[in-house]
Amino acid sequence: MTADRSDPDASSSDPLPPSRGRQWLQPTAEMDAPENLGRTSALRAAQSPRITRSVLIGSAVFLLVLGIALTFIPWRQTVSGTGEVTAYAPEARPRTVESRISARIANWHVVEGDEVTEGDTIAVLEDLGSSYLDDEFAARVAEQRTSTLNGLRLEVERTRQKLAQARQKRRSAEEKVSNAALGISTARTRLARTEDLQDDGISSVRDVETARLKFQKARTDSVAAAADLAAARRAVESARLNVERKERKLEAKQAALNRKVENAQERTSNAIVRAPIDGAVSSINRVGPGQTVKKGTTLATVAPETDDRAAELFVSSIGASLIEPGRQVQLQFSGFPALQFSGLPDASTGTFTGTVRFIDPVGDGSGRFRMLVVPDTSADDSRWPSPEYLRQGAPAKGSVLLSNVSLGYEIWRRMNGLPPQLSTQQNTAPAK
């Protein structure tokens, strides 16, 4: 060791003696030698500062604690969606009042904010149709219907009378056929008796010929009566068909005229725009009296007074595949301060709870699916803000609560772009 230290070149490649530790770096008389001063300065320059070692040890401890924390800190997976406040029942949603005809505004009977009941007059229109310029058009159409139907009923009655006459002639023809048959029987009997008398020498040949002529005439009368009966039957059938044709014509004409009268009456009633439901007039079209509107133009909107509310939210296709009716939702409404942590629902404040009621099976064309969220009645505080403050159409944002996982798994899942995990049991713990 002494010989090696005397040679600077050889000592530079030797390892430091581990047994001496930090004492090796302490200045000694040997190290103070001129040949050892250069080596001592280099070793001191290569040594790491104490603060660096402290930072490395602290970082290692922090990473170890962070790993343990990520393993045990709970996290709630969610599916987020945005939308607006609406009503679950269709009859509780705002109704638009449209013009059913192309007309001119005659007069407005309400202003925005007025309370109306179903059937109240909102506006009066003037029909632009040339036929409906006459105020008595519906009454005139009704009178025309009555006159036309009376004429058709008279024709039906006449055909029924002809049918009755034809049936009477048929009965007469049937009686003639019966009489002819009886005449044939009588003539045949007389002819047979006369022939028997001639054989006995009592009756003459002339009597026999006369009896034969009568028998022949009875047969001719029977044939004529049968022909008359057939003609009478054809007349009855023709009269019956004529009655049926007239009755069908009457029914068809009556139905057509009734529709015409109803259309005229409805067209006249359409000139009066009425409120479809009870509520308040929320908006009125900016159309003044004298201006024209087309059929289907929205004239006003009536908002009903109701406590029925729901949140209409739109979620992605992946989120929609994980959501099922009954899932709990943490909601945040615009205008109501809230601090929402989607992964820590218990730490959120100012939010409201809801339950998924319905998920649309068909998307809206942009890859989103609509779902309706209603208040959660199972939560301790299921009341939403009053309808006076939370109105329909207000923006809403919600997070559907899914599985409970660790925070580390959630970070790993998002880094790898994996979908949330679907739990088999639904957690119904209320959000705060």
C-alpha positions in Angstrom: 0.0 0.0 0.0 2.9 2.4 0.8 4.6 1.7 -2.5 1.3 2.3 -4.4 0.7 5.6 -2.8 4.1 6.9 -3.8 3.0 6.5 -7.4 0.2 8.9 -8.4 -0.6 7.2 -11.6 -1.0 3.8 -10.0 -3.1 5.1 -7.1 -5.6 6.8 -9.4 -6.9 3.5 -10.6 -7.2 1.8 -7.2 -10.7 1.7 -5.5 -11.2 3.5 -2.3 -11.0 1.4 0.8 -14.6 0.8 2.0 -13.5 0.0 5.5 -12.3 3.5 6.2 -15.6 5.2 5.2 -15.8 8.9 5.7 -12.6 8.9 7.7 -10.7 8.3 4.6 -11.6 11.8 3.4 -10.4 13.4 6.7 -7.2 15.4 6.2 -4.1 13.6 7.4 -0.4 14.4 7.3 0.0 11.8 4.6 -2.8 13.4 2.5 -1.3 16.8 3.0 1.7 15.7 1.1 2.1 17.6 -2.2 1.7 14.5 -4.3 -1.7 13.7 -2.7 -3.3 17.1 -2.8 -4.6 16.7 -6.3 -6.3 13.4 -5.6 -8.1 14.7 -2.5 -9.5 17.7 -4.3 -11.0 15.5 -7.1 -12.7 13.2 -4.6 -14.3 16.1 -2.8 -15.6 17.5 -6.1 -17.1 14.2 -7.1 -19.0 13.7 -3.8 -22.9 14.4 -3.9 -24.1 17.2 -1.7 -26.0 16.3 1.4 -29.2 18.2 0.2 -29.3 16.1 -3.0 -29.3 12.9 -1.0 -32.1 14.3 1.3 -34.2 15.1 -1.7 -33.8 11.7 -3.3 -34.7 10.0 0.0 -37.7 12.2 0.4 -38.9 11.6 -3.2 -38.6 7.8 -2.7 -40.7 8.0 0.5 -43.3 10.2 -1.2 -43.6 7.9 -4.1 -44.0 4.9 -1.8 -46.7 6.7 0.2 -48.4 7.9 -3.0 -48.5 4.3 -4.3 -50.0 3.0 -1.1 -52.5 5.9 -1.1 -53.5 5.3 -4.8 -54.2 1.7 -3.9 -56.5 2.4 -1.0 -58.1 5.8 -1.7 -61.7 5.1 -3.0 -63.0 6.6 -6.2 -66.5 6.5 -7.8 -66.6 6.0 -11.5 -69.2 8.2 -13.3 -70.6 9.0 -16.7 -71.2 12.7 -17.3 -73.8 14.3 -19.4 -75.2 17.8 -20.1 -78.7 19.0 -21.0 -81.5 21.1 -19.6 -84.4 20.9 -17.2 -87.7 19.7 -18.7 -90.9 18.0 -17.5 -91.3 14.2 -17.4 -95.0 14.1 -18.4 -95.7 15.5 -21.9 -98.8 17.4 -20.7 -96.6 19.3 -18.2 -94.3 20.7 -20.9 -94.8 24.1 -22.7 -97.3 24.1 -25.6 -97.0 26.1 -28.7 -100.1 27.6 -30.2 -100.0 27.5 -34.0 -102.2 29.1 -36.7 -104.2 26.3 -38.4 -105.0 28.4 -41.4 -103.4 31.1 -43.5 -105.0 34.2 -42.2 -104.6 37.8 -41.1 -104.3 38.8 -37.4 -107.4 40.6 -36.4 -106.8 41.1 -32.7 -104.7 39.9 -29.8 -106.5 39.1 -26.6 -103.5 38.4 -24.3 -100.1 39.8 -23.6 -97.0 38.0 -22.3 -97.3 36.9 -18.7 -101.1 36.6 -18.7 -102.7 33.7 -16.9 -105.0 31.7 -19.2 -107.2 28.6 -18.8 -107.9 26.0 -21.4 -110.3 27.4 -24.1 -109.5 31.1 -23.5 -109.2 33.2 -26.6 -105.6 34.2 -27.4 -106.1 35.8 -30.8 -108.7 36.3 -33.6 -107.8 35.6 -37.2 -109.4 36.6 -40.5 -109.4 33.8 -43.0 -107.8 34.6 -46.3 -109.7 32.0 -48.2 -112.2 33.5 -50.8 -115.0 31.1 -49.7 -114.6 32.0 -46.1 -114.8 35.7 -46.4 -118.5 35.3 -45.9 -119.2 35.1 -42.2 -122.4 33.0 -43.0 -120.5 30.5 -45.2 -120.9 27.6 -42.7 -124.6 28.3 -42.3 -125.1 28.4 -46.0 -123.3 25.1 -46.5 -125.5 23.6 -43.8 -128.6 24.8 -45.6 -127.3 23.4 -48.9 -126.7 20.1 -47.2 -130.3 20.0 -45.9 -131.8 20.8 -49.3 -129.7 18.2 -51.1 -130.4 15.5 -48.6 -134.2 16.2 -48.7 -134.2 15.7 -52.5 -132.3 12.5 -52.2 -134.6 11.2 -49.5 -137.5 12.0 -51.7 -136.0 9.9 -54.5 -135.4 7.1 -52.1 -139.0 7.2 -51.0 -140.2 7.1 -54.6 -138.1 4.1 -55.4 -139.4 2.4 -52.3 -143.0 3.0 -53.5 -142.1 1.5 -56.9 -140.7 -1.5 -55.0 -144.0 -1.8 -53.1 -146.0 -1.7 -56.4 -143.7 -4.3 -58.0 -144.2 -6.6 -55.0 -148.0 -6.1 -55.3 -147.9 -7.0 -59.0 -145.8 -10.1 -58.1 -148.4 -11.2 -55.7 -151.1 -10.7 -58.3 -149.1 -12.8 -60.8 -148.6 -15.5 -58.2 -152.4 -15.6 -57.7 -152.9 -15.8 -61.5 -150.5 -18.7 -61.6 -152.4 -20.4 -58.9 -155.7 -19.8 -60.7 -154.3 -21.0 -63.9 -153.1 -24.2 -62.3 -156.6 -24.7 -60.8 -158.2 -24.0 -64.2 -155.9 -26.7 -65.8 -156.9 -29.2 -63.2 -160.7 -28.4 -63.7 -160.4 -28.5 -67.5 -158.6 -31.8 -67.4 -161.3 -33.3 -65.1 -164.1 -32.1 -67.4 -162.3 -33.4 -70.5 -161.9 -36.8 -68.9 -165.6 -36.8 -67.8 -166.8 -35.8 -71.3 -164.7 -38.5 -72.9 -166.2 -41.1 -70.6 -169.7 -39.9 -71.4 -168.9 -40.1 -75.1 -167.8 -43.6 -74.7 -171.2 -44.3 -73.0 -172.9 -42.6 -75.9 -174.3 -39.8 -73.7 -172.0 -37.0 -74.8 -171.5 -35.9 -78.3 -168.3 -35.3 -80.2 -168.8 -31.5 -80.1 -168.9 -31.6 -76.3 -165.6 -33.4 -76.2 -164.0 -31.0 -78.6 -165.3 -28.1 -76.5 -163.8 -29.6 -73.4 -160.5 -30.1 -75.2 -160.4 -26.4 -76.3 -161.1 -25.3 -72.7 -158.3 -27.5 -71.4 -155.9 -26.1 -74.1 -156.9 -22.6 -73.1 -156.3 -23.3 -69.4 -152.8 -24.5 -70.3 -152.1 -21.4 -72.4 -153.4 -19.2 -69.5 -151.0 -21.0 -67.1 -148.0 -20.4 -69.3 -149.0 -16.7 -69.6 -149.4 -16.4 -65.9 -146.0 -18.0 -65.3 -144.4 -15.5 -67.7 -146.2 -12.6 -66.0 -144.9 -13.9 -62.6 -141.3 -14.1 -63.9 -141.6 -10.6 -65.2 -143.1 -9.4 -61.9 -140.2 -11.0 -60.0 -137.6 -9.3 -62.2 -139.4 -6.0 -61.7 -139.3 -6.5 -57.9 -135.5 -7.3 -58.0 -134.9 -4.3 -60.2 -136.8 -2.0 -57.9 -135.0 -3.4 -54.8 -131.6 -2.8 -56.4 -132.7 0.7 -57.3 -133.7 1.3 -53.7 -130.4 0.1 -52.5 -128.5 2.3 -55.0 -130.5 5.3 -54.0 -129.9 4.6 -50.3 -126.1 4.2 -50.9 -126.1 7.4 -52.8 -128.0 9.2 -50.0 -125.5 7.9 -47.4 -122.5 8.8 -49.5 -123.8 12.3 -50.2 -124.8 12.8 -46.6 -121.3 11.8 -45.4 -119.7 14.1 -48.0 -122.0 17.0 -47.1 -121.4 16.4 -43.4 -117.7 16.6 -43.9 -118.1 19.7 -45.9 -120.2 21.3 -43.2 -117.8 20.2 -40.5 -114.8 21.5 -42.4 -116.6 24.8 -42.9 -117.4 25.0 -39.2 -113.9 23.9 -38.2 -112.4 26.5 -40.6 -114.6 29.1 -39.0 -113.6 28.0 -35.5 -109.9 27.9 -36.4 -110.1 31.7 -36.8 -110.4 31.8 -33.0 -107.1 30.8 -31.5 -107.6 29.4 -28.0 -105.4 28.3 -25.2 -104.7 24.5 -25.3 -103.9 24.2 -21.5 -104.0 26.1 -18.3 -100.9 28.2 -17.7 -99.1 31.5 -18.4 -98.4 33.0 -21.8 -94.6 32.9 -21.9 -94.0 34.3 -25.4 -96.0 35.9 -28.3 -95.0 36.0 -31.9 -94.1 39.5 -33.0 -97.0 39.8 -35.3 -99.3 42.8 -34.9 -103.0 43.2 -36.1 -103.3 43.3 -39.8 -100.3 41.2 -40.6 -100.7 37.8 -42.3 -99.4 34.5 -41.0 -99.1 31.1 -42.8 -100.6 27.8 -41.7 -98.5 26.3 -39.0 -96.9 29.6 -37.8 -96.3 29.6 -34.0 -98.4 32.4 -32.5 -97.7 32.0 -28.8 -96.3 29.6 -26.2 -98.2 28.6 -23.0 -96.2 27.3 -20.1 -98.2 25.2 -17.6 -97.9 25.6 -13.8 -96.6 22.3 -12.6 -94.2 20.7 -10.1 -93.3 17.9 -12.6 -89.7 18.3 -13.5 -86.9 16.2 -14.9 -83.4 16.6 -16.3 -82.9 15.8 -20.0 -79.3 14.9 -20.3 -77.2 13.7 -23.3 -74.4 11.2 -22.8 -71.9 9.4 -25.1 -72.6 6.1 -26.7 -70.2 4.3 -24.4 -71.7 5.9 -21.4 -75.2 5.0 -22.5 -74.2 1.3 -22.7 -73.3 1.4 -19.0 -76.4 3.2 -17.8 -79.6 1.5 -16.8 -82.8 2.8 -15.3 -82.6 3.3 -11.6 -79.0 4.5 -11.5 -78.4 7.4 -9.2 -77.3 10.8 -10.7 -75.6 13.7 -9.1 -77.0 16.9 -10.6 -75.9 20.5 -10.8 -78.2 23.2 -12.0 -77.2 26.5 -13.6 -77.7 29.4 -11.1 -77.3 27.2 -8.0 -73.7 27.3 -6.6 -72.3 23.9 -6.2 -68.9 22.2 -5.7 -69.1 18.9 -7.5 -66.5 16.1 -7.3 -67.6 13.4 -9.8 -65.4 10.8 -8.2 -66.2 11.7 -4.6 -69.9 12.3 -4.4 -69.9 12.4 -0.6 -67.6 15.4 -0.8 -69.8 17.3 -3.2 -71.9 20.2 -1.9 -74.7 22.1 -3.5 -75.7 19.2 -5.8 -79.0 17.4 -6.1 -79.8 13.7 -6.5 -81.8 12.1 -9.2 -82.6 8.7 -10.7 -82.4 7.6 -14.3 -85.9 6.9 -15.5 -85.5 6.4 -19.2 -82.7 6.0 -21.8 -83.5 6.7 -25.4 -82.7 3.5 -27.5 -82.0 5.7 -30.6 -79.2 8.3 -30.7 -79.7 11.9 -31.8 -77.6 11.5 -34.9 -74.4 12.9 -33.4 -73.4 9.9 -31.3 -75.2 11.0 -28.2 -78.1 9.4 -26.4 -80.8 11.1 -24.4 -81.8 10.1 -20.9 -84.4 11.5 -18.5 -83.6 11.9 -14.8 -86.3 12.4 -12.2 -86.0 13.3 -8.5 -84.7 10.5 -6.3 -87.4 9.9 -3.8 -85.2 7.4 -1.9 -82.6 10.0 -1.0 -82.7 11.8 2.4 -82.9 15.2 0.6 -84.7 14.5 -2.7 -86.3 17.9 -3.1 -85.1 19.9 -6.1 -85.3 23.7 -6.1 -88.7 25.3 -6.3 -90.2 25.7 -9.8 -90.2 29.4 -9.1 -86.4 29.3 -9.4 -85.7 26.1 -11.3 -87.5 26.6 -14.6 -87.8 24.4 -17.6 -85.0 25.0 -20.1 -82.4 25.8 -17.4 -79.0 24.2 -18.2 -78.1 21.1 -16.2 -75.1 18.9 -15.7 -75.1 15.4 -14.2 -72.9 12.5 -13.3 -74.3 9.0 -13.3 -72.7 7.0 -10.4 -71.2 3.7 -11.4 -68.7 1.4 -9.6 -66.5 2.0 -6.6 -62.8 1.5 -7.6 -59.4 2.7 -6.3 -57.9 6.0 -7.4 -54.9 4.3 -8.8 -57.1 2.0 -11.0 -59.0 5.0 -12.2 -55.8 6.8 -13.3 -54.6 3.6 -15.0 -57.9 3.2 -16.8 -57.9 6.7 -18.1 -54.3 6.5 -19.2 -55.2 3.4 -21.2 -58.5 4.7 -22.6 -60.6 1.9 -21.1 -64.3 2.3 -20.4 -65.6 2.6 -16.8 -66.3 -0.6 -14.9 -70.0 -1.7 -14.5 -70.9 -3.0 -11.1 -73.4 -5.7 -10.6 -74.9 -4.0 -7.5 -76.1 -0.5 -7.6 -75.0 1.9 -4.9 -77.9 4.1 -3.9 -76.1 6.2 -1.4 -77.5 9.7 -1.6 -75.2 12.5 -3.0 -74.9 15.6 -1.0 
